[in-house]
Amino acid sequence: MSATTGSRRRLRRLGLVLAGLALLLPGHWAAAEEGLTAVSWGGAYTKSQILGFIRPYEAETGVEVEVIDYAGGLEEIRSQVRAWNVKWDVVDLELFDAIRACDEDLLVAIDPQTLPPAPDGTPATEDFLEGALTPCGVGGVAWSTVIAYDRKRVERAPRTLEDFFNVQDFPGKRGMRRTPKANLEWALIADGVEPERVYDVLETPDGVDRAFKVLARVKPLIRWWRLGEDAVRLLETGRVTMTTAYSGRIYDAVQRGEPFEISWDHQILNIDVWGVPKHGEHTERALDFVRYATSTEALASQAEYIPYGPLRRSSLKRVDPDMRPHLPTAEANRKTAFDLDAAWWAEHLDELDARFERWLDRPVQVPRYMPH
């Protein structure tokens, strides 16, 4: 036998040994091959996704989904995509961020023709609600920012948006999300601007100044939050008597027995979409996940765990009647609803966010009637 023949046989035996090890360790090898990282908003919202469609997706496909929480924004996505070191396979984005990310070429284009039809055969392009399909994102739910309060800690319940900004008749600490989005719109509406004129007013320097002056009324009383669960904890711990909050998070807290109430007056409606960052290693798998997560069945199932409005007409029909009154899109809750203009914020966020952060750093004069 030649040395060459002996070497070939030894290599063949080594290959058989490695193949055998692969068979003995299928779980480890499969996990490395079939993993997917999804990024979402944490708390009750992520729970609704895990129970609504992530676990079923894992069971059907064998793909293990790791869910990571974040507070929104594009900084991490920009960093990963530009470095070609993408660790986030699929991300739940606010619509205005999805628009910005697509404009910056950070997301994979998604062909709506590849999305599954409704059970009755209606094409996805006709089944999704207006605005839910974008060049780089597929809509999941309509969600809402509302005013929430602890009924055991207020002498007089706030019923209108104006009450939130009325620190004399409604004393006490307040919570607000640390962002100009929604806060500037609310400030102007509370100051008497007609909702349909809000963005026209914000287009002017005087209009922006006016909004910040209204926010200054409550600034000494504000406890700022970034994550949806933080707003709930502010109420739970008694650090505030009222706060802006996501309606679904408040619903979840009430189910746990918390004495919270919602004022739907001028709730601000927004939508979230799934996007897939460019240059990822699992792009096709991520797109498959998006198709599954935005199917009729998945969106209807998610609504069993959190009352946000699914963005497919076929899914809305399947929402439990007991849950429908709690949806931000329910007729009774939409009477004074304000639709956040995602395209406007995609254009103006950087400028207004910078001003907002500068404004936060400025000292304010505490009013004499501020409660201790």
C-alpha positions, 0 to 999 in steps of 0.5 A, a space after each residue: 500500500 502506498 503512502 498516498 493510499 494510506 493517507 486517503 484512508 486515514 482522512 476517510 476514517 476521520 471524516 466518518 468519525 466527524 460525521 458520527 459526532 455530528 449525528 450524536 450532537 444534533 441539537 447543538 449543530 442545529 442551534 448554530 445553523 437554525 438560530 434567529 435573533 429578533 429585536 422587540 420592545 420587551 414586557 407585555 408586548 414581547 410576551 404577546 409576540 412570543 405566545 402569539 406567534 414566535 413559539 408556534 413558528 419555532 415549533 413549525 420550523 425548528 428555528 430557535 428565536 432569541 428575542 432581544 429588547 431595545 428602546 427604539 432608534 436606529 443607532 445600533 442598526 446603523 452600526 451593524 449594517 455599516 460594519 457588515 457585522 449584523 447580529 439583529 436578523 429582524 427588528 420591530 420598528 416604529 413606522 417613522 424609523 422604518 421609513 428613515 432606515 429604508 431611506 438610509 439603505 439599512 433595510 432589505 426591500 420586501 416584496 408585498 407579493 411574497 406575503 401570504 394571502 388571507 385565508 379566503 385568498 385575498 392578496 396581502 396587498 388588499 388585506 393589509 390596512 392602508 399604510 401598513 406595507 412599506 418598501 422595507 417593512 411589513 406592518 404588525 399592529 396599531 398601538 397607542 400612547 395614552 394618558 394613564 393614572 392610578 385611581 387610588 392616588 388621584 383626588 380628581 381623575 384626569 379626563 382630558 388631555 388638557 388635564 395632564 398639562 393642568 398642574 394647578 387643578 391636577 397636582 402630582 408627578 407625571 411620567 412622559 416618554 423621553 422623546 419629542 414625538 407625541 409630546 409636541 403634538 399633545 402640547 399644541 392640542 392641549 394649548 388649543 391647536 386644532 388637531 388637523 393643524 398640528 403639523 402645519 404649526 410645527 412646521 414653523 419656528 414659532 409653533 415649535 417654540 409654542 409646544 416647548 412652552 407648554 411642555 415647560 409647564 409640566 417639566 418640573 413634575 416629569 419623570 422621564 421614561 424610555 421603555 414601555 415597562 418603565 412607564 408602568 413601573 412609575 405608576 406601580 411604585 407611586 413615583 407618579 400619579 399619571 403618565 403617558 403610556 402604551 395602552 396595551 401595557 396598562 391593560 396588562 397591568 390591570 389584568 394583574 390587579 393594578 388600579 390603573 385607568 386610561 384616558 383615551 382623549 386624544 390618544 396618539 395612534 402609531 403602527 409598528 412594522 417588521 424590518 430586516 437589516 441588510 448584510 445579515 447572515 440569515 436574511 432569507 430566514 428573517 424574511 420567512 419569519 416576517 411572512 409568518 409573523 404578519 400572517 392572518 393567524 399570527 396577528 389575530 393570535 397576538 391580539 389574544 395577549 395584548 389589545 393592539 389592533 392587527 393591521 390585516 382586515 382578516 385578522 381583525 375579524 378573528 379578534 375575541 369580542 371581549 378584547 375588541 373594546 380595549 383596542 386603540 382602534 375600537 370605535 369608542 376609543 378613536 373618537 378623538 384619536 390623533 394619528 402620528 404622522 410618521 413621514 413628518 417625523 422621519 424628516 424632522 426627528 433629528 433636528 427636534 430630538 437634538 433640541 429636545 435633549 438641549 431643552 431637557 438639560 436646561 434648569 427650570 424654575 419650580 413653581 411655588 404650588 409644586 407638590 413635594 
